Structure formats: structure tokens, C-alpha cells
Amino acid sequence: MPSYTHRLAHPADLPVIVDIYNSTIASREVTADTEPVSVESREKWFSDHNPDRRPLWVIHAADDTDAEPAVIGWMSYSNFYGRPAYSGTAELSIYIAEAWRGKGIGRYCLEQAIAFAPNIDVHTLLGFIFGHNEASLALFRKYGFDTWANLPRVANLDGIERDLIILGKRVA
């Protein structure tokens, strides 16, 4: 099995982060965006990821020896609900380049995110996952995330109403 590494994302990584994100839109399984987003539209989102509290990591293959290894995925912690009382809770997002899906990057990201969360004073992790995204639901459940909420038919993707499942895990 390949091994992976990660680092904090730099502003120069934003175009590939956006490309990877946009590559998931057509599947209608991962994001509620229905049209590609632009790099410019994600600049504030990027700057909101403070490395000390809500890092945004890019993932590389550990055996990629290029001077600047290719970004093959990314993972972020985001604020939940944006109010101070929720500062110990973070939403996880994991996005993987199409050619690298199914190769263990999601597992790597979850393992790293769970282990690192206490370092940024996060005691609770959440995943917001569509009910029909069985692969992501299974992955999070494998790492001890439980269903904490089921929001039935809250998303409309191409005329099909979809459930949003919120999975949660206490990590500290």
C-alpha cells in the first residue's frame, strides 16, 4: 500500500485544491455545489484556515521525490457553526484527486485528523456526508464516527432530494 505525507497548504496550492474539489461535483455524492467554483471564490475560505486552529493540509505520495511533489488530495478542519462555544468542534473535509481515490488517502487523512485534533484544542470532529455516499459513510464509521443527525431530503441535486448525515466522534 502506498504511503502518504501532508503539509500545510500554501496560497500557491489553491488552484489544485480547487481543481480537486471541482472534480467531485459531477458525481453528486460529495458536495452540494452543482457548478464548478473558481479560485477567486475560494480565497476567503482558504484564508479562514488558520494553521494554529483550523489547518488546511495538502496530501502527497510519500515516495514522490520530485522537488515539488504533486498534490493528490487535501483535508481541512472548519469551524462548526462559527460561535465561540463551539470552538472545540470542527468539521472535517477530505477531497482526493480522481486518479488517487480508493488508494487509502481517506484513511490516512482520518487517522491524521483524529490524532492531531487535540493539538488544536478540538475535542469533537464532525463529517457532513450525503446519505447516498456509502463509501464515505463507511470510512468514517470504520474510524468510530457515529450518526449524530439525519437531515432527510435537505439537498436537491438535479431534481433528486438527498439526505445529509452528520457523523460525529469525540477525540479528546
N, C-alpha and C positions, 0 to 999 in steps of 0.2 A: 504494500500500500504506500502511495506517495506520502511524503511528509510536507508540512506547511509551516510558514512563518508569517508574522504580521508586524506592521509598524503603524505609527500614527500617520494618518493621511495628510498630505501637503496640498496646498491650493492647486499645484500642477496636476494632481491626481483627479481633480473634479471632472474633467471631460470623460475619463474612463469610468469613473463611478457612475456618471450619468448614462453612459453607453450601456453598462451592465444593467442598471435599473431599467432603462428603456427596453432592453432585450426581454424583459419579463412581462411586459404589458400585454402583448398579443395572446399569451396563454390564458389570461383572465383568471389566473389562480393565485397570483402573488400580490398584486397591488390594485388599489381601487382607481388608479389613474387609468384612463381609457385612451389617451393620446400621449405620444412621447413628450417628455419635458425637456426644457432647454438648460444648458449650463447656467445661463444667466438667472433663470428662475430658481436655481438651487444654491445660489451663492450665499444667501442669508442662512438657509438651512445648514450649509457647510460651516459657516462662521459660528453658528449656535453650538457646535460641538466642541466644547471646551475640553482640552485633553485631561485636565485635572478632575473634571466632574462627569462629562459625557463624551468620552472619546469616540472617535471615528477611526477605525482601523482598515487598512487595505491588506489583502492576503496575497502571498506569493508562494509558489512552489519552492520548498527549501533547497532543492537541488538545482534551481535556476541560477547559473553562475554568471549571467550577464551583469554588466556594470549596473544597469538599472533593470532589475527583474520585472517581468510582466505582472501587472495586477490581474489576478484571476477571480477576485471577489472582494467583498467588503462587509464590514459589520459595524453597527453603531448602537450606542446606548442613547436613548432620547428621553427627555422629561416626560413624565406621566402627568397630565392634567395641568402642569405649569404653576402650581401653587406650592408655597413653602412646606406645608405639612406633608406633601407627597415627595419630598426631595430624596427619600430613601428608596424610592421605587423608580425603576427605569424600564422602558420598553426596548426590547432587542429587535433589531432588523438585520437580516442576513440576506445578501444578494450575491449570486455566483454567476460568473461568465458561463454562457451556454455550453461551451466545449468542456467545461470542468464540472458540470453538475453530475451528481451521483458518484463522486470520487472521494467522499469523506470530508469535504471542506465544511459542510454544515456541522458535522460532528466536531471538527476542530474548533470552529467558531463558538459553539455552545460550551465546550469544555473550557476554552479560554475565557469566555464571558462570565461563566459561573465562578471560576477561580479568581478572576480579577475584581469582581463586583465589590467585595469588602474594601478594597484599596481606594475606592471612590465613594465610600460610605453608602453603598447600595445594599439593601438587605432583601429586596424583593425584585424579581425580574418578571416581566410580562412579555408574552408573544401575542400579537393580534394576527390571527390566521383565518383565512376563509375556510368555511366548513367543508368545502369540496377539495381543499388542498390536503389530500390524505398523506402525502409524503412528509410535508412539514409538520402536520399534526403528530404523526408517528414519531418523527425525530424528536420533537420537544417532549413528548410523553416518555420516550426512552430515557431522557435525562431528568425525569422526575417532575415534569411540569404537569399540573392537573388543570382540568377545565374549571375555570372560576366564573365564566359567564358565557352564555349563548345568546347572541343577539340575532333572532331569526329574521331573515329576509330584509336586512337593513341596507344591502348594496344591490344596485341594479346594474348588471353587466350585460350589455347587448340585449336588454329585454328580459333577462333571467334574474330573478331575485335570489340573492345569495346570503347565507348566514355568515356572521363574523363570530369566531370563537376566541375568547380571551383565555389564554393559558397562563398560569402563574406558578412561581416557585419561590419559596423563602430560601435564601442562600446564606444568611448570617443571622 
